Amino acid sequence: MKIASFNVENLFARARALNLDSWADGREILEAQKKVNSVMQEAVYTDAIKAEITELLLKLEVYIRNDQDAIRRNPSRVPRWALLRSNRGEFDSEPENKSLDMRIVAAGRADWIGWVELVKETVDENATRMTARVIAEIDPDIVGIVEAEDRPALVRFNRDLVGTQFGPIMLVDGNDDRGIDVAVMAKPGYSIESIRSNVDVADGNEKLFSRDCPQYEIVSPNGEVIHVLVNHFKSQSNGGGDKRRKQAAGVRAIVDKLVAEGKHVIVMGDLNEGPTAEGGYAPNLEPLYEDESPLIECYSLPNFDVGPRPGTYTSCGLRDRLDYIFISKSLEPFWVGGYLFRKGLWGNRQTRPTAWETYAEMENGHQQASDHAAVCIELNL
């Protein structure tokens, strides 16, 4: 049984702010979009709140300043960063006099229904083909997908580019409105017997999981049952370490319960943090390792080949080891080995990587399958 985890960075469409040369380039836009949608939930829009919303909409270029220095709606039909969706009620008003600013006329959340949505752009066609090539070459029986836009996109990808290689395909919408959800695909003969979402698990007034931690009960053709948990932890934007630690603890609680019930468990995904020293582990992922953890990470098992570099993201340094597969100790007797697959990874550099082999058809970073390597393991199960 071959099992893989792959952050595909969307298949067909991706928020433009996520598709820049580096994460830092789009961070301010992503943070502004999250902030404005949060502020728009206020019951009463005071003058201060209206001023804050206006400034955020200017940053997102939903509003622009015209040649008379007045704040007006962006007239572009294809704005750069974001769109204001107003489905019911009136949010703002634009005076006919072009020297006058926009006015937010809604008195609060109850006056209108709408939100600010990130603009998406088509993923480079060659990049999508490279993503399919990575998956086809790995040829996994089960693959956890990170950053897929929706289930129809996965079905289309499987049908048109992978050659209907996979049978059960499932994605449960998570907590991220940017279209970067987690999913699972399995070969024909495997079946998804049950799905449990953890999308509503609370962390105070917020949701614990940035996307979700869905639990898939998968039965192999010979009747073996494994519980697969696919994850995408909080990004490193503004640190995020405390949130990742809580998410790791949340995953550990789920795993402990399943293992106590005698289940085989696999945890996989982009956990967004790497070790600080060789032989150690990412500090905020500690709950997955310590206190008699029933999990073992793939990197610490024999016959796992990391290749010429220790990490999985862009330049693949040790701190860039963001992608993981853990198996429960009940699966250790069936362990065969594993590896990192980097042929579809270019990273954020200008020239072709020299530390690992890449597909000749990729000519630059925009055509890479992903800026993450795929992680693959094999079990004799």
Legacy VTK file of the C-alpha trace (Angstrom):
# vtk DataFile Version 3.0
C-alpha trace
ASCII
DATASET POLYDATA
POINTS 381 float
0.000 0.000 0.000
1.524 3.298 -1.118
0.351 6.441 0.660
1.278 10.030 -0.204
0.721 13.586 0.985
1.002 16.478 -1.461
0.353 20.210 -1.164
-0.709 20.930 -4.755
-1.175 24.724 -4.402
-4.577 24.537 -6.141
-5.275 22.769 -9.400
-7.046 25.213 -11.717
-7.697 28.512 -9.894
-5.874 30.204 -7.028
-6.283 33.480 -5.178
-3.937 35.965 -6.850
-2.507 37.049 -3.503
-1.490 33.423 -2.849
0.111 33.052 -6.257
2.935 35.589 -5.984
6.640 34.800 -5.999
6.762 34.478 -2.215
4.364 34.221 0.715
5.549 37.584 2.062
4.523 39.364 -1.147
0.833 38.595 -0.645
0.665 38.529 3.147
-0.609 42.090 3.594
-3.410 41.482 1.102
-4.462 38.233 2.771
-4.411 39.853 6.202
-6.397 42.871 4.964
-9.069 40.642 3.440
-9.395 38.624 6.629
-9.501 41.768 8.759
-12.122 43.615 6.693
-14.465 40.625 6.694
-14.074 40.438 10.467
-14.732 44.150 10.999
-17.770 43.980 8.716
-19.381 41.598 11.235
-19.746 44.420 13.795
-23.344 45.066 14.808
-22.876 48.850 14.633
-20.619 50.676 12.179
-19.282 53.660 14.090
-17.409 56.408 12.257
-14.144 54.794 13.380
-15.220 51.384 12.043
-16.303 52.917 8.725
-12.921 54.643 8.451
-11.127 51.341 9.148
-13.201 49.482 6.550
-12.478 52.209 4.008
-8.723 52.021 4.573
-8.770 48.242 4.247
-10.783 48.443 1.013
-8.224 50.924 -0.321
-5.415 48.484 0.491
-7.322 45.754 -1.321
-7.979 48.119 -4.248
-11.719 47.600 -3.957
-11.629 51.372 -3.552
-9.073 53.611 -5.285
-8.245 57.294 -5.248
-9.155 59.036 -8.506
-7.343 61.920 -10.201
-9.117 64.296 -7.808
-7.823 62.318 -4.800
-11.343 61.185 -3.955
-12.008 57.651 -2.714
-14.144 55.904 -5.327
-15.092 52.386 -6.402
-12.475 50.662 -8.518
-14.024 50.727 -12.016
-11.977 47.758 -13.236
-13.973 44.665 -14.149
-10.894 42.620 -13.308
-9.536 44.106 -10.049
-6.107 43.058 -8.868
-6.782 41.749 -5.361
-10.389 41.599 -4.210
-14.077 42.099 -4.970
-16.846 43.471 -2.764
-19.838 41.133 -2.952
-23.049 42.865 -1.860
-25.961 40.456 -2.267
-28.708 42.219 -0.331
-29.176 45.633 1.215
-26.994 48.691 0.594
-23.424 48.826 1.859
-22.064 52.009 0.272
-22.978 54.889 -1.987
-20.909 56.688 -4.623
-21.787 60.391 -5.106
-22.166 61.616 -8.675
-19.671 64.385 -7.930
-16.323 62.687 -8.627
-14.523 64.940 -6.186
-16.433 63.408 -3.261
-15.518 60.228 -1.388
-17.480 56.997 -1.195
-19.809 56.774 1.765
-20.513 53.615 3.745
-24.255 53.922 4.304
-24.881 50.614 6.122
-25.346 51.266 9.835
-24.184 47.760 10.762
-24.139 44.095 9.845
-27.928 43.785 9.840
-28.307 46.328 7.027
-26.708 44.270 4.288
-25.492 40.825 3.253
-22.080 40.585 1.644
-18.343 40.099 2.015
-14.969 40.798 0.428
-13.740 38.001 -1.815
-10.213 37.459 -3.095
-9.768 37.594 -6.852
-8.694 34.274 -8.349
-6.605 33.638 -11.429
-6.072 30.564 -13.544
-3.169 28.372 -12.532
-0.533 27.944 -15.248
-1.686 25.024 -17.427
1.770 23.487 -17.466
1.869 23.624 -13.656
-1.385 21.673 -13.447
0.005 19.079 -15.868
3.155 18.810 -13.764
0.996 18.235 -10.669
-0.749 15.384 -12.459
2.610 13.995 -13.553
3.920 13.959 -9.976
0.881 12.042 -8.759
0.989 9.645 -11.710
4.694 8.922 -11.187
4.303 8.349 -7.447
1.238 6.212 -8.207
-0.172 6.188 -4.647
-3.079 4.035 -3.549
-4.178 6.811 -1.181
-3.138 10.459 -1.482
-3.930 13.294 0.891
-4.306 16.535 -1.055
-3.592 19.925 0.524
-4.779 23.203 -1.040
-7.433 21.905 -3.416
-10.123 24.432 -4.366
-13.132 22.070 -4.245
-14.271 18.531 -5.001
-15.421 19.249 -8.601
-11.902 20.510 -9.355
-10.430 17.254 -8.019
-12.867 15.175 -10.070
-12.022 17.158 -13.199
-8.292 16.870 -12.480
-8.588 13.108 -12.042
-10.681 12.680 -15.178
-8.879 15.007 -17.580
-5.255 14.906 -16.423
-4.632 11.809 -14.316
-6.667 9.470 -16.515
-9.346 8.481 -14.001
-6.712 6.869 -11.831
-8.658 7.404 -8.599
-12.045 6.126 -7.472
-13.178 7.567 -4.140
-12.508 11.329 -4.114
-13.674 13.406 -1.183
-13.237 16.980 0.004
-15.145 18.558 2.888
-15.265 22.365 2.860
-13.239 23.766 5.741
-12.821 27.062 7.557
-10.708 28.846 4.926
-12.662 30.914 2.397
-9.714 31.199 -0.022
-10.312 27.809 -1.647
-7.427 25.919 -0.042
-9.042 22.857 1.481
-7.760 19.360 2.262
-8.973 16.209 0.563
-8.305 12.537 -0.045
-8.233 10.438 -3.222
-7.939 6.650 -3.374
-7.557 4.032 -6.065
-10.516 1.975 -7.271
-11.023 -0.956 -4.914
-10.560 1.229 -1.853
-13.672 2.584 -0.187
-14.350 5.476 2.160
-16.594 3.882 4.744
-17.094 6.967 6.923
-16.127 10.634 7.157
-15.989 12.755 10.274
-15.288 16.470 10.032
-13.716 18.453 12.856
-14.352 21.791 11.202
-16.374 23.155 14.145
-13.992 22.198 16.958
-13.596 25.412 18.941
-10.516 27.263 20.139
-12.085 29.920 22.330
-14.047 32.210 20.003
-12.265 30.847 16.943
-12.144 27.532 15.121
-9.269 25.243 16.062
-8.387 24.008 12.600
-7.404 26.510 9.921
-8.999 24.296 7.296
-10.272 21.072 8.896
-8.909 17.819 10.244
-11.237 15.397 8.445
-11.146 11.735 9.483
-11.532 9.254 6.622
-12.146 5.608 7.440
-10.729 3.822 4.393
-11.009 0.116 3.649
-8.417 -1.464 1.363
-9.258 -4.104 -1.266
-8.125 -6.851 1.123
-10.271 -5.513 3.968
-7.663 -3.619 6.031
-9.064 -0.494 7.681
-7.059 2.670 8.274
-8.168 6.065 9.549
-6.570 8.880 7.560
-6.423 12.407 9.004
-5.461 15.122 6.487
-4.235 18.458 7.836
-3.053 21.921 6.863
-1.913 23.764 9.980
-1.742 27.522 10.502
0.777 29.245 8.242
3.885 30.974 9.549
2.386 34.393 8.823
2.827 36.455 12.020
4.418 33.446 13.669
1.377 31.255 14.243
3.301 28.909 16.550
0.784 28.935 19.384
-2.029 28.081 16.971
-0.049 25.219 15.434
0.651 23.825 18.908
-3.076 23.853 19.691
-3.826 22.202 16.355
-1.215 19.520 17.019
-2.811 18.897 20.424
-6.229 18.676 18.757
-4.963 16.085 16.276
-3.297 14.151 19.105
-6.602 13.994 21.034
-8.341 12.516 17.974
-5.533 10.030 17.423
-5.467 8.933 21.073
-9.176 8.131 20.908
-8.859 6.145 17.672
-5.816 4.217 18.896
-7.599 3.399 22.177
-10.297 1.833 20.017
-7.694 -0.348 18.290
-7.627 1.572 14.996
-4.769 1.981 12.538
-4.168 5.727 12.050
-2.260 7.854 9.538
-1.822 11.614 10.014
-0.578 13.588 7.032
-0.388 17.033 5.515
1.339 20.391 5.532
1.946 21.166 9.210
3.769 24.406 8.363
6.724 24.047 10.722
10.074 22.318 10.486
12.696 21.161 12.988
15.309 23.590 14.259
18.044 20.947 14.485
18.823 17.627 12.816
17.327 14.757 14.791
14.803 17.009 16.530
11.281 18.044 15.721
9.397 21.281 15.170
8.807 22.796 18.638
5.108 23.535 18.166
4.380 20.038 16.868
5.472 18.575 20.222
2.029 17.106 21.080
2.417 14.706 18.153
5.705 13.362 19.550
5.804 13.425 23.339
3.839 12.027 26.308
3.991 8.453 24.998
2.652 9.429 21.607
1.145 6.543 19.624
2.478 8.165 16.429
5.792 7.816 14.591
6.850 10.292 11.901
8.095 8.984 8.583
11.439 10.803 8.834
12.481 8.815 11.896
11.689 5.411 10.407
14.263 3.208 8.615
14.463 3.246 4.827
12.966 6.705 4.493
14.978 8.597 1.879
14.890 12.404 2.135
17.232 12.719 -0.838
19.859 15.457 -1.193
18.056 17.967 1.042
16.188 17.484 4.360
13.139 19.663 3.702
9.996 19.688 1.581
9.318 23.363 0.800
10.971 25.698 -1.762
14.763 25.535 -0.988
14.198 22.392 1.139
16.347 23.282 4.141
15.666 21.545 7.439
13.400 24.346 8.689
11.481 23.941 5.417
10.434 20.410 6.355
6.747 21.347 6.458
5.103 18.201 5.067
4.663 15.032 7.107
3.206 11.571 7.313
2.834 9.945 10.748
1.745 6.351 11.271
0.348 4.820 14.432
2.673 2.349 16.152
0.245 -0.421 15.210
1.382 0.082 11.598
5.120 -0.034 12.323
5.386 -3.813 11.727
4.090 -3.220 8.193
6.535 -0.391 7.385
8.546 -0.807 4.163
10.021 2.648 3.509
9.390 5.988 1.905
10.845 9.025 0.174
10.434 12.679 -0.785
9.568 13.347 -4.420
10.887 16.686 -5.738
10.783 16.444 -9.544
7.853 18.867 -9.682
9.434 21.383 -7.261
11.266 24.476 -8.519
10.852 26.754 -5.499
11.109 30.549 -5.504
14.544 30.718 -7.130
15.137 32.204 -10.584
17.235 29.356 -11.967
16.568 25.643 -12.129
17.413 23.784 -8.900
20.650 21.837 -9.047
20.325 19.904 -5.794
17.603 17.609 -7.142
16.242 16.417 -10.480
13.339 18.400 -11.992
11.050 17.819 -14.961
12.638 19.244 -18.114
9.272 20.678 -19.187
9.342 23.143 -16.273
11.060 26.349 -17.339
10.413 28.520 -14.280
8.756 28.572 -10.878
5.340 29.448 -12.295
5.299 26.113 -14.125
6.229 23.969 -11.129
3.795 21.360 -9.903
4.020 22.917 -6.443
6.531 24.645 -4.205
6.224 21.587 -1.939
7.687 18.139 -2.406
5.366 15.156 -2.145
5.856 12.747 0.770
5.357 9.057 0.049
5.433 5.935 2.236
4.872 2.218 1.629
3.268 -0.305 3.964
3.091 -4.058 3.447
-0.495 -4.123 4.637
LINES 1 382
381 0 1 2 3 4 5 6 7 8 9 10 11 12 13 14 15 16 17 18 19 20 21 22 23 24 25 26 27 28 29 30 31 32 33 34 35 36 37 38 39 40 41 42 43 44 45 46 47 48 49 50 51 52 53 54 55 56 57 58 59 60 61 62 63 64 65 66 67 68 69 70 71 72 73 74 75 76 77 78 79 80 81 82 83 84 85 86 87 88 89 90 91 92 93 94 95 96 97 98 99 100 101 102 103 104 105 106 107 108 109 110 111 112 113 114 115 116 117 118 119 120 121 122 123 124 125 126 127 128 129 130 131 132 133 134 135 136 137 138 139 140 141 142 143 144 145 146 147 148 149 150 151 152 153 154 155 156 157 158 159 160 161 162 163 164 165 166 167 168 169 170 171 172 173 174 175 176 177 178 179 180 181 182 183 184 185 186 187 188 189 190 191 192 193 194 195 196 197 198 199 200 201 202 203 204 205 206 207 208 209 210 211 212 213 214 215 216 217 218 219 220 221 222 223 224 225 226 227 228 229 230 231 232 233 234 235 236 237 238 239 240 241 242 243 244 245 246 247 248 249 250 251 252 253 254 255 256 257 258 259 260 261 262 263 264 265 266 267 268 269 270 271 272 273 274 275 276 277 278 279 280 281 282 283 284 285 286 287 288 289 290 291 292 293 294 295 296 297 298 299 300 301 302 303 304 305 306 307 308 309 310 311 312 313 314 315 316 317 318 319 320 321 322 323 324 325 326 327 328 329 330 331 332 333 334 335 336 337 338 339 340 341 342 343 344 345 346 347 348 349 350 351 352 353 354 355 356 357 358 359 360 361 362 363 364 365 366 367 368 369 370 371 372 373 374 375 376 377 378 379 380
